[in-house]
Amino acid sequence: MAQRTELVRTLFGSDPFDSGSLEVDGEPVSFHSPVNAIARGIGFVPEDRYREGLMLDMTVTENLAMGMLNRFSRGPLLNRKEMTDAGQQAIGNLSIRTPDGARAVKLHSGGNQQKVLVGKWLNRKRSVRS
């Protein structure tokens, strides 16, 4: 694994810190899991979208929603209409070529899969930008 990949995985909480520190909005943080990083507004677009980034058997809309499920949850249930509406907006904004959001991600080209992967983080508040 490339060192840049290890660094990003560490910043996201997937791998432990060996040394150094990280600040978000001027406050020192240490993410012990991706859940902690996501809660602080950090997203992760991995190099290997098939093993780490996408749920290939799930739909475009479902994958786009993965980065912000709390926005669509009502207790233990998901508001599918809100999720579908947000998915359609993201599909349009990112020019994802798909007949509709209900099509499985694995049936799309690599470029469109990459757009879905990036799109799942774009609707969240982000604290770390490149």
Residue frames relative to the residue before (quaternion, step in Angstrom):
aa qw qx qy qz dx dy dz
M 1.0000 0.0000 0.0000 0.0000 0.00 0.00 0.00
A 0.4946 -0.6646 0.4766 0.2942 3.57 -0.93 0.89
Q 0.5833 -0.6049 0.4053 0.3599 3.58 -1.09 0.68
R 0.6080 0.5428 -0.3698 0.4461 3.60 1.04 -0.62
T 0.6285 0.5223 -0.3298 0.4727 3.57 1.08 -0.73
E 0.6415 0.5171 -0.3204 0.4674 3.58 0.96 -0.84
L 0.6369 0.5306 -0.3271 0.4537 3.58 0.98 -0.84
V 0.6921 0.4709 -0.2881 0.4649 3.58 0.81 -0.98
R 0.6336 0.5180 -0.3346 0.4671 3.61 0.98 -0.76
T 0.6368 0.5139 -0.3217 0.4763 3.59 1.07 -0.73
L 0.6526 0.5121 -0.3174 0.4596 3.59 0.91 -0.87
F 0.6983 0.4700 -0.2574 0.4746 3.58 1.09 -0.74
G 0.5489 -0.6421 0.3862 0.3705 3.59 1.24 -0.16
S 0.4826 0.6728 -0.4367 0.3517 3.59 1.25 0.14
D 0.7677 0.1941 -0.1017 0.6022 3.58 1.14 -0.68
P 0.5271 -0.6514 0.4361 0.3280 3.63 -1.07 0.61
F 0.5281 -0.5930 0.5091 0.3321 3.57 -1.27 0.53
D 0.2740 -0.7192 0.6090 0.1918 3.59 -1.04 0.77
S 0.7629 -0.1548 0.1331 0.6135 3.54 1.06 -0.85
G 0.6437 0.5282 -0.3901 0.3931 3.55 -1.31 0.20
S 0.2683 -0.7520 0.5787 0.1665 3.53 -1.33 -0.07
L 0.2333 -0.7491 0.6083 0.1201 3.53 -1.33 0.36
E 0.1062 -0.7731 0.6223 0.0618 3.55 -1.06 0.81
V 0.0942 -0.7471 0.6551 0.0618 3.52 -1.15 0.74
D 0.8291 -0.0430 -0.0381 0.5561 3.55 -0.65 1.17
G 0.7188 -0.4738 0.2373 0.4501 3.58 1.02 0.89
E 0.6426 0.5043 -0.3139 0.4840 3.57 1.29 -0.01
P 0.4387 -0.6921 0.4941 0.2905 3.63 -0.79 0.92
V 0.0115 -0.7928 0.6087 -0.0266 3.56 -0.95 0.93
S 0.0760 -0.7458 0.6581 0.0701 3.51 -1.32 0.39
F 0.1837 -0.8051 0.5574 0.0859 3.56 -0.40 1.19
H 0.2182 -0.7969 0.5551 0.0963 3.55 -0.70 1.11
S 0.7770 0.0773 -0.0741 0.6204 3.56 1.32 -0.06
P 0.6380 -0.5186 0.3932 0.4116 3.59 -1.21 0.35
V 0.5670 0.5954 -0.3867 0.4178 3.61 1.09 -0.61
N 0.6514 0.5084 -0.3098 0.4703 3.59 0.98 -0.86
A 0.6642 0.5063 -0.3030 0.4590 3.59 0.93 -0.90
I 0.6542 0.5100 -0.3112 0.4637 3.58 0.91 -0.91
A 0.6360 0.5356 -0.3275 0.4487 3.59 0.98 -0.83
R 0.7055 0.4233 -0.2511 0.5100 3.60 1.18 -0.55
G 0.6263 -0.5985 0.3224 0.3815 3.59 1.25 0.29
I 0.5335 0.6110 -0.4193 0.4076 3.59 1.17 0.44
G 0.1506 -0.7767 0.6076 0.0701 3.55 -0.96 0.94
F 0.2263 -0.7729 0.5825 0.1102 3.56 -1.27 0.34
V 0.0895 -0.7651 0.6370 0.0278 3.55 -0.78 1.09
P 0.2134 -0.8249 0.5113 0.1124 3.60 -0.13 1.26
E 0.6022 -0.5521 0.4327 0.3811 3.54 -1.27 0.39
D 0.7469 0.3418 -0.1903 0.5376 3.58 0.97 -0.84
R 0.1800 -0.8348 0.5130 0.0873 3.56 0.14 1.29
Y 0.6368 0.5544 -0.3391 0.4148 3.60 1.11 -0.56
R 0.7600 0.3634 -0.2044 0.4986 3.61 0.94 -0.80
E 0.8201 0.2771 -0.1124 0.4878 3.59 1.01 -0.72
G 0.7791 0.4302 -0.1938 0.4128 3.59 1.07 -0.52
L 0.8099 0.2322 -0.0942 0.5304 3.56 0.99 -0.80
M 0.3205 -0.6607 0.6351 0.2396 3.51 -1.31 0.47
L 0.2855 -0.8445 0.4260 0.1543 3.55 0.20 1.35
D 0.7033 0.4545 -0.2781 0.4706 3.61 1.01 -0.68
M 0.6059 0.5402 -0.3582 0.4614 3.59 1.26 -0.20
T 0.6207 -0.5827 0.3898 0.3512 3.56 -1.26 0.37
V 0.6768 -0.4501 0.3877 0.4347 3.52 -1.36 0.19
T 0.6694 0.5081 -0.2992 0.4518 3.59 0.85 -0.97
E 0.6657 0.4995 -0.3076 0.4613 3.59 0.89 -0.88
N 0.6543 0.4985 -0.3154 0.4732 3.60 0.96 -0.80
L 0.6439 0.5175 -0.3254 0.4602 3.60 0.95 -0.81
A 0.6857 0.4955 -0.2773 0.4554 3.58 1.07 -0.74
M 0.4989 0.6987 -0.4176 0.2974 3.62 1.15 -0.46
G 0.6880 0.4924 -0.2913 0.4465 3.60 1.01 -0.67
M 0.8035 0.2002 -0.0932 0.5528 3.58 1.23 -0.23
L 0.1043 0.8420 -0.5223 0.0851 3.58 0.96 0.82
N 0.6002 0.5796 -0.3707 0.4080 3.59 1.04 -0.68
R 0.5870 0.5843 -0.3620 0.4277 3.60 1.16 -0.54
F 0.7658 0.3665 -0.1780 0.4976 3.60 1.10 -0.70
S 0.5804 0.6139 -0.3809 0.3758 3.61 1.20 -0.13
R 0.0936 -0.7352 0.6707 0.0289 3.47 -1.18 0.84
G 0.7641 -0.1654 0.0755 0.6189 3.54 0.23 1.27
P 0.8069 -0.2390 0.1725 0.5119 3.60 -0.84 -0.90
L 0.6587 0.5199 -0.2957 0.4564 3.61 1.28 -0.13
L 0.3489 -0.7021 0.5759 0.2316 3.54 -1.29 0.43
N 0.3737 -0.6795 0.5806 0.2480 3.55 -1.09 0.75
R 0.2668 -0.8181 0.4934 0.1273 3.57 -0.01 1.34
K 0.6203 0.5447 -0.3600 0.4347 3.62 1.00 -0.67
E 0.6645 0.4843 -0.3035 0.4814 3.59 0.88 -0.91
M 0.6447 0.5235 -0.3144 0.4598 3.57 1.00 -0.86
T 0.6634 0.4937 -0.2982 0.4767 3.60 0.95 -0.87
D 0.6467 0.5185 -0.3203 0.4586 3.60 0.94 -0.84
A 0.6648 0.4861 -0.2984 0.4825 3.59 0.94 -0.89
G 0.6294 0.5371 -0.3247 0.4582 3.57 1.06 -0.76
Q 0.6543 0.5057 -0.3113 0.4682 3.59 0.94 -0.86
Q 0.6363 0.5178 -0.3274 0.4689 3.57 1.00 -0.77
A 0.6710 0.4866 -0.2966 0.4744 3.60 0.91 -0.89
I 0.6117 0.5441 -0.3473 0.4573 3.60 1.01 -0.77
G 0.6796 0.4778 -0.2820 0.4800 3.57 0.95 -0.86
N 0.6774 0.5091 -0.2965 0.4405 3.58 0.86 -0.96
L 0.7583 0.3718 -0.1905 0.5005 3.58 1.02 -0.80
S 0.3687 -0.7505 0.4674 0.2870 3.59 1.33 -0.01
I 0.1996 0.7697 -0.5708 0.2045 3.57 0.86 0.98
R 0.3053 -0.7619 0.5473 0.1636 3.55 -0.74 1.09
T 0.3040 0.7176 -0.5618 0.2775 3.52 -0.35 1.32
P 0.5335 -0.6192 0.4513 0.3581 3.60 -1.04 0.64
D 0.7560 -0.1860 0.1102 0.6179 3.57 1.19 -0.64
G 0.6666 -0.5372 0.3520 0.3783 3.56 -1.26 0.26
A 0.6079 0.5886 -0.3434 0.4076 3.59 1.25 -0.24
R 0.5293 0.6275 -0.4080 0.3995 3.59 1.27 0.02
A 0.5389 -0.6389 0.4449 0.3216 3.59 -0.98 0.88
V 0.5634 -0.6251 0.4310 0.3257 3.58 -1.00 0.85
K 0.6372 0.5615 -0.3409 0.4031 3.62 0.95 -0.80
L 0.6532 0.5235 -0.3138 0.4482 3.61 1.19 -0.38
H 0.6096 0.5596 -0.3384 0.4480 3.60 1.30 0.03
S 0.6179 -0.5345 0.4235 0.3912 3.54 -1.28 0.36
G 0.6717 -0.5011 0.3642 0.4063 3.56 -1.27 0.37
G 0.6475 0.5293 -0.3185 0.4462 3.57 0.99 -0.80
N 0.6794 0.4661 -0.2871 0.4886 3.57 0.98 -0.81
Q 0.5959 0.5358 -0.3626 0.4758 3.58 1.10 -0.58
Q 0.6446 0.5162 -0.3223 0.4627 3.58 0.98 -0.83
K 0.6325 0.5267 -0.3325 0.4603 3.60 0.99 -0.75
V 0.6328 0.5165 -0.3280 0.4745 3.58 1.02 -0.79
L 0.6517 0.5286 -0.3130 0.4449 3.57 0.93 -0.89
V 0.6760 0.4596 -0.2843 0.5009 3.59 0.93 -0.87
G 0.6514 0.5670 -0.3068 0.4000 3.56 0.95 -0.91
K 0.6244 0.5598 -0.3639 0.4055 3.60 1.02 -0.64
W 0.7130 0.4192 -0.2599 0.4983 3.61 1.20 -0.37
L 0.5774 0.6478 -0.3764 0.3245 3.59 1.09 -0.52
N 0.6835 0.4882 -0.2965 0.4545 3.61 1.07 -0.57
R 0.5996 0.5472 -0.3641 0.4565 3.58 1.27 -0.03
K 0.5444 -0.5490 0.5038 0.3851 3.54 -1.28 0.35
R 0.1385 -0.8107 0.5668 0.0478 3.56 -0.73 1.05
S 0.2574 -0.7829 0.5520 0.1272 3.55 -0.96 0.91
V 0.7452 0.2817 -0.1796 0.5772 3.60 1.14 -0.54
R 0.0154 -0.7959 0.6034 -0.0464 3.53 -0.74 1.12
S 0.3581 -0.7177 0.5445 0.2454 3.55 -1.16 0.51
